[in-house]
Amino acid sequence: MSVFEAQETVALSIDEVFALSRRVLTGAGLSVPHAEAVARVITAGERDECASHGLYRLPGCVMTIRSGKMSLDAEPVITDASPALVRADARHAYSLLAFERAAPLLAQKAKEVGVAALVINNCFHFSALWPEIEQLTGMGVAALAMTPSHSWVAPAGGKRGLLGTNPIAFGWPRPGPHPYVFDFATSAIARGDMALHDIAGKPIPEGWGVDAEGRPTTNARAALDGAMLTFGGHKGSALSTMIELMAGPLIGDLTSRESMAFDDGAKAAPMHGELILAFDPDLMGGGDAAVNAARAEALFAAFADQDARLPSHRRYEARARSLADGVRTPKVLYDQIVALGF
């Protein structure tokens, strides 16, 4: 249930969400190709009722654009580095255009050799990973993506930020319109969701964060100014550390702590790298695609048999509602976006 449920809202169609996002981003100075790539992901977040990655992100995008840290119009450089590796240098611009340009080559390589990697370097990143994963499953491959962020998160047993929120996402192509996809932060909650609690004046659950003195807190602002915590204690901390290594030193890019140092108080989006792996189920499954797909579908059916929650199902239900009826965004947020002057 939304933290804004009791607040006044503004109704928008999905097309209006995209148009508003594009107008704000180009008005702030972002080139049209970058603005449209970013607007597509913001629109997807709003459409699927993932408010923390929807229009809420626009003011932060404008802050990043105005920070002087990022390129507003750099064309990504895509390199065919090996039979199983694609490199995309975002050249200190947002990651999304680099991903869109490189994704078809990644899927092609996965189908040729079974598994392939896309490394995006020197990119600013703010978005959810599931829109990227859905693009790849739509090309017929399974996919795994991960990225660090800023060092907002304390490791298990720690009191100060060292790790990022460090999301990880996976997708499996299925018959029909929707793949199986999960996407979650390795912090107890996404930072955007914690910020939404702060905006709405709602307390956060215990275990989400600590204050600047390292004391447990249910105050969202205190946790944002202190440190977030990982989910699952040492397990989330270990997974987050793996992501730091695989999407940092392994691909020749920054850790979350280095990203925060690069930011140097500008409060821009994190700047680092991203790792995306793609797998061809047919080639890796020994050519028995139909048999293996049936195995996967039997697994998914077993969830339904016991009324268990299958990750991604909620988003697809929300998507159907939004495409039919549009979305409602908090008026306080809408007014903040309009006040940007674009």
PyMOL commands that set and color helices and strands:
alter all, ss='L'
color gray80, all
select helices_A, chain A and resi 14-28+32-47+51-53+55-66+95-113+130-137+191-200+220-225+234-246+249-251+256-263+281-284+289-305+313-325+331-338
alter helices_A, ss='H'
color red, helices_A
select strands_A, chain A and resi 9-12+77-82+85-94+115-124+142-146+153-154+168-172+180-184+209-210+227-229+271-279+327-330
alter strands_A, ss='S'
color yellow, strands_A
deselect
rebuild
show_as cartoon
